Amino acid sequence: FLLAPLLWSFWLLSLGLPHPASSLPEPLLRALVALFVGAEAVNILIGILALRLTRRRLSPLWVPTTPVYYLLGALASYKAGIEMLAAPFYWDKTSHGHFPPTEPPP
C-alpha cells in the first residue's frame, strides 16, 4: 500500500500526461501502458469470476470499485506511519460496547 501511489503515477502515461518515465523509448512506453491497462482488465475479470463462484453472488458491478479500496488502504497506511512516528504509544482503536441506556423490561 505504501508504494501504490508510485504505481498509480504510471497511469499518467496512458493519459498522455508528462511523467519521468516519458523519456523511455516509444515501443517500451507503449508496452508499459499496455501492461498497466491489461493488468487492470485482468484484475477486474478475476474479481467478477471470483464473485460468481461464491454462494452469495454479490453484484459484479462492485468489482470496478476496488481501486477505491486500494486508495483507502494507501491512506490508512500513511496515517499509521505518521502516527507511529508522531505518537508511538498512542493506540487508535475502535470503541466497542458503547450502547445507549435501555429501559428495563416492564
C-alpha positions as CSV (number, residue, x, y, z in Angstrom):
1,F,0.0,0.0,0.0
2,L,2.9,2.4,0.7
3,L,4.2,2.1,-2.9
4,A,0.7,2.1,-4.6
5,P,0.8,5.9,-5.4
6,L,4.1,5.4,-7.2
7,L,2.5,2.7,-9.4
8,W,-0.6,4.8,-9.9
9,S,1.6,7.6,-11.3
10,F,2.2,5.4,-14.3
11,W,-1.4,5.9,-15.3
12,L,-0.4,9.4,-16.3
13,L,1.4,7.7,-19.3
14,S,-1.8,6.2,-20.6
15,L,-3.5,9.6,-20.4
16,G,-0.6,11.2,-22.3
17,L,0.4,13.4,-19.4
18,P,4.1,14.1,-18.5
19,H,5.8,11.5,-16.3
20,P,9.5,10.9,-15.6
21,A,9.2,7.6,-17.5
22,S,8.2,9.5,-20.6
23,S,11.8,9.6,-21.6
24,L,11.7,5.8,-22.3
25,P,11.8,4.7,-26.0
26,E,8.4,4.8,-27.6
27,P,7.9,1.0,-28.0
28,L,8.8,0.4,-24.4
29,L,6.5,3.2,-23.3
30,R,3.6,1.7,-25.3
31,A,4.3,-1.8,-23.8
32,L,4.3,-0.3,-20.3
33,V,0.9,1.4,-20.9
34,A,-0.5,-1.9,-22.4
35,L,0.8,-3.8,-19.4
36,F,-1.0,-1.5,-16.9
37,V,-4.3,-1.4,-18.8
38,G,-4.1,-5.2,-19.3
39,A,-3.3,-5.9,-15.7
40,E,-6.3,-3.7,-14.6
41,A,-8.6,-5.6,-17.0
42,V,-7.4,-9.0,-15.7
43,N,-7.9,-7.8,-12.1
44,I,-11.5,-6.8,-12.8
45,L,-12.1,-10.1,-14.7
46,I,-10.7,-12.2,-11.9
47,G,-12.9,-10.3,-9.4
48,I,-16.0,-10.9,-11.4
49,L,-15.2,-14.6,-11.8
50,A,-14.5,-15.0,-8.1
51,L,-17.8,-13.4,-7.2
52,R,-19.6,-15.9,-9.5
53,L,-18.1,-18.8,-7.6
54,T,-19.4,-17.7,-4.2
55,R,-22.8,-18.7,-2.7
56,R,-23.8,-15.1,-2.0
57,R,-23.1,-13.8,-5.5
58,L,-22.6,-10.2,-4.8
59,S,-23.2,-7.8,-7.6
60,P,-20.3,-7.8,-10.1
61,L,-20.9,-4.1,-10.5
62,W,-19.0,-3.6,-7.2
63,V,-15.8,-5.1,-8.7
64,P,-14.7,-1.9,-10.5
65,T,-14.8,-0.1,-7.2
66,T,-11.8,-2.0,-5.9
67,P,-9.4,0.9,-6.8
68,V,-11.3,2.9,-4.1
69,Y,-10.4,0.2,-1.6
70,Y,-6.8,0.4,-2.6
71,L,-6.8,4.2,-2.2
72,L,-8.3,3.9,1.3
73,G,-5.7,1.2,2.1
74,A,-2.9,3.5,1.0
75,L,-4.3,6.4,3.0
76,A,-4.6,4.2,6.1
77,S,-1.0,3.0,5.8
78,Y,0.2,6.6,5.6
79,K,-1.9,7.5,8.6
80,A,-0.5,4.6,10.5
81,G,3.1,5.6,9.5
82,I,2.6,9.2,10.6
83,E,1.0,8.1,13.9
84,M,3.8,5.6,14.5
85,L,6.4,8.5,14.2
86,A,4.4,11.2,15.9
87,A,2.8,9.3,18.8
88,P,4.4,5.8,19.0
89,F,2.5,4.8,22.1
90,Y,-0.9,6.0,21.0
91,W,-3.4,3.3,20.1
92,D,-6.1,4.4,17.7
93,K,-8.6,1.7,18.4
94,T,-12.3,1.3,17.6
95,S,-14.6,1.7,20.6
96,H,-16.9,-1.2,21.1
97,G,-19.7,-1.8,23.6
98,H,-21.0,1.7,24.0
99,F,-24.7,1.5,23.7
100,P,-27.4,4.0,24.7
101,P,-29.1,3.1,28.0
102,T,-32.1,0.9,27.6
103,E,-35.3,0.9,29.7
104,P,-35.7,-2.0,32.0
105,P,-38.3,-4.5,30.8
106,P,-41.8,-4.0,32.4
